[in-house]
Amino acid sequence: MQLLRIENGNKSYGDKVLLRNLKLTISKGEKIALVAKNGSGKTTLLKIIAGEESLDGETASIEVSDQISRYYLRQIPRFHPDDTVEDVIYQTSNESLKTLHKYNRAVESGNEDEIKKISLQLDDIKGWHLESKIHEVLHKLNIKDVNISMSTLSGGQQKRVALAKMIIDDPDFIILDEPTNHLDLDMIEWLEEYLKSKNLTLFMVTHDRYFLERVCTDIIELEQGDIFRHRGNYSDYLENKQIRQQTEEVRLDKAKKLYKKELEWVRRMPKARGTKAKSRVDAFDDIKKEAFKRRQDDTFKISLESSRLGSKILEAHALTKSYGDLKIVENFTYKFRRGESIGIVGNNGVGKSTFLNLLTKTIRPDGGKIIVGETIKFGYYTQDGLNLPEDKRVIDVIRDIAEYIPLEKGKKLTAESLLETFLFPRPQQRVYVSQLSGGEKRRLYLLTILMDNPNFLILDEPTNDLDIVTLNILEDYLLSFPGCLIVVTHDRYFLDKVVEHLFILEGNGVIRDYNGLYMEYRAEQLAKKYSGNNLPSETQQPPKQVDRNIQKQLKNKLNKLERELKTLGERKEAINTEFLTLTDVDRISVLSKEIQQIDADLEQTELDWFETSEQMEALLS
């Protein structure tokens, strides 16, 4: 069933073209992500799909099924300031929710006749489950007080209320703009599971690449006004994009050869030109434009000069900090080593930013001490540090810090080149800071930290408001960074790519040093959760006699599950290969549904294999 169709979609603001001849269809059950760099028109396209903006031109058309309900989760939600959380939850077109709200009001008023009447209505529509659903969703998103006014909530809290409202409303088609911002890692993983398992249709913008990998059936890339649609998840998109770029390089190479040939002809042409000659000259201009198209290279290929670090880097000795009854750190000791990279994770409110401020001596500990080596130069990117001079040009903001960063072999990375690397082209470097978007200002603030050439870099939520293109560049920069690195982020992909081990703030002052990647840590947590063998080692029971029959059954089940995984994986690979050459819409639709089912079967089979392996391990231990 087709839910939305756009034909001849164009959108411009002044001279800037955001969409060019857009053709887009969204069918029931598809989960589509939009990928593009900041300023390309991602949010504009979301608003068009949500019905909040129109397309340009009389030939443009957009058709939306009148049989569906839509929900648009904005990056910055809008609420009436006098509304409470409860008011927001029950402002809905969902009839079951409206009936439940009437019931709650009747209970509050003590109207017995109304209570009985509405109770029968809830019985008829099977709406009693909504009460427990509301409590579960609010609990998962850490929304504790439904009577509090929306005007008193922070931006992150308001985003979670909007997200809760969306899940409780249960719409047919949801449009999401950066849904994972302001969520802690547990919330992100819970939302991920919800969106994967629900039979809903989804169109979203997000920089969370694990989210893209696990949730999406399609990824749409918006580049210079043109749309490229890739079937599959994020890894499929990367493979397809590489193929497209290789094809593009071949085409550009041919265009340059043709340009060279035509240029020789144009130079030989006499001044008096006939109609055919003029036509060829006009075509030459088009060939020139094609030949000199520039493809965005999203990799960082610069070797930074190794900063001098002494024998003493940064040491924490018996560090302790509390605010009233809330323990942030208790008796934490650690000596940082040269060149190491550490990720810091923990739920919202556990004290991650406070911990960073202790390490940088921004705040004083209650007990213990911090020793900073004499050669250490911190670069500290904070969540609230966006305080750029609005009346300065972009290039001057960076030049005021330094003219260049030293590279290996005596080379230099100039301020202009650093800005270009992080997607500020030369013309944009001349504009004033006040003219930049929020994401562009965030990117510029990051560059003010990097341009100071620190040898100990601390980044507190650097991935918020950055697009995937910028994230790839930042990741490559950090992988080449020769100093020490500490990162706080809710972006799991970013963590796994740039850090070697983790500090896990578990609450009540406990900081666990975990030597491994974040996804390895989460796998261990899930293993403990599902194994049913959670007793501490000192309380484990002595080994028991192995039941050979049970062992044989488990082994046979593992072999069967492994065969199923192989078959499903081979079928998925075959479908993805077929997608590369398909043009038949009906065949694409059939295969899209099949690959959704395969992904669901793979997930369940992997879970079965995992649990069976744990049972086998428990049996043999």
Buried (B, 14 or more C-beta within 10 A) or exposed (E): EEBBBBBBBBBBEEEEBBBBBBEBBBBBBBBBBBBBBBBBBBBBBBBBBBEEEEBBEEEBEBEBBEEBEBBBBBBEBEBEEEBBBBBBBBBBEBEBBBBBBBBBBBBEEEEEEBBEEBBEBBEEEEBBEBEEBBEEBBEBBBBEEBEBBBEEBEEEBBBBBBBBBBBBBBBBBBBBBBBBBBBBBBBBBBBBEBBBEBEBBBBBBBBBBBBBBBBBBBBBBBBEBEBBBBBBBBEBBBBBBEEEEEEEEEEBEEBBEBBEEBBEEBEEEEEEEEEEBEEBBEEBEEBBEBBEEEEEEBEBEBEBBBBEBEEBBBBBBEBBBBEEEBBBBBEBEBEBEBBBBBBBBBBBEBBBBBBBBBBBEEEEBBEBEBEBBEBBBBBBBBEEBBEBEEEBBBBBBBBEBBEBBBEEEEEEBBBBEBBBBBBBEEEBBEBBBEEBEEBBBBBBBBBBBBBBBBBBBBBBBBBBBBBBBBBBBBBBBBEEBBBBBBBBBBBBBBBBBBBEBBBBBEBEBBBEEBEEBBEEBBEEEEBEEEBEBEEEEEEEEEEEEEEEEEBEBBEEBBEBBEEBBEEBEEBBEEBBEEBEEEEEEEEBBEBBBEBBEBBEBBBEBBEBBBBBBBBBEEEEE
